[in-house]
């Protein structure tokens, strides 16, 4: 299914989580979305339907949170290995 065919009702939850600056709920929404759709569809929805409509501050928050969380996961992984 194309991102354009994903119902708006499924995308609104993502936007609400971003507006509330709640990354944990955003992650939960993404997990729920993945029970219904393929990983590529989640990526396509974010790239073509969510990110383009975000204001500058929201987009910056989202990117910062993603990279902060990714770095945290990577650093924990390195600690476990050492």
PyMOL commands that set and color helices and strands:
alter all, ss='L'
color gray80, all
select helices_A, chain A and resi 3-5+8-19+23-36+39-53+56-81
alter helices_A, ss='H'
color red, helices_A
deselect
rebuild
show_as cartoon
